[in-house]
Amino acid sequence: MTSDVLSFLTEFVRHPLTTGAVAPSGRTLAGRITTPVPRTGSPCVVELGPGTGAFTAPIHRLLADGGRHVAVEVNARFVRRLARRYPSLELHHADATELGALDLPPADAVISGLPWTVFPAARQDTILDAVRDLLTDAGTFTTFAYVHAAWTPPGRRLRTALHARFEEVVPGRTVWSNLPPAFVYHARRPIRRSLEGVPVGAAPGDAGRGLVRETGPRPG
Ligand SMILES: C[S@@+](CC[C@H](N)C(=O)[O-])C[C@H]1O[C@@H](n2cnc3c(N)ncnc32)[C@H](O)[C@@H]1O
């Protein structure tokens, strides 16, 4: 067992609801969820719930030529491990619900490892609103869902909440080799809100409705 797997399992036993999984994500899932990281320029990439760093490592590699890598993690032990391993990572020991208060620059990509299905609806909404508001117009939000949980009420609620905030929400192919099997949601074109909470440019009565591609996860 690698030290990351052991550390993850230990934190799952200590904090099952925030850790949300028994093992870190595998390499294939990490490769899929980090595809939106821009390869050139000085992009800003924000990672939510990095844990032991399954997505942190590929993001770091992709940003080798420059850019800003910000991570927000609530678990103090994970924060200490990440700080030792990635000294240049801009690490916030914070709850992702505080994302809007962290004074971050507009993000080109937000990549989430958060355990959405254990979150109450209000927490999902607060974090997703902050993600939408942080992204540039061309920015992308990627997050993953476990196949077994995607069609439970909290899993369906996440999908609906994504559709309410992004014009395009596309589920990727299932990664069957992941433990447990999972797929990535690729959410693009954030729907901006007016002060009244209605999507900018929408007809009256369209509040909360995105232009969506309603498809299930594609088989791997
Ligand atoms: C399912 S694990 C994913 C870890 C890693 N990204 C991976 O895929 O292996 C969820 C991570 O989100 C963190 N987390 C849970 N709730 C959080 C919150 N409200 N704010 C920030 N991090 C949170 C947990 O501590 C844990 O590191």
The ligand as an ORCA input file, in Angstrom:
! r2SCAN-3c Opt
* xyz 0 1
  C     -13.166     12.244     -2.475
  S     -11.751     13.093     -1.766
  C     -10.872     13.497     -3.293
  C      -9.408     13.744     -3.081
  C      -8.596     13.840     -4.393
  N      -8.998     14.966     -5.203
  C      -8.728     12.574     -5.184
  O      -9.471     12.584     -6.175
  O      -8.101     11.565     -4.802
  C     -12.500     14.627     -1.241
  C     -11.525     15.689     -0.760
  O     -12.249     16.899     -0.538
  C     -11.898     17.440      0.746
  N     -13.069     18.214      1.199
  C     -14.274     17.735      1.610
  N     -15.108     18.737      1.902
  C     -14.430     19.888      1.641
  C     -14.768     21.257      1.734
  N     -15.985     21.652      2.157
  N     -13.845     22.179      1.390
  C     -12.591     21.801      0.958
  N     -12.214     20.505      0.859
  C     -13.117     19.561      1.190
  C     -11.592     16.219      1.583
  O     -10.844     16.521      2.727
  C     -10.842     15.358      0.563
  O      -9.500     15.731      0.499
*
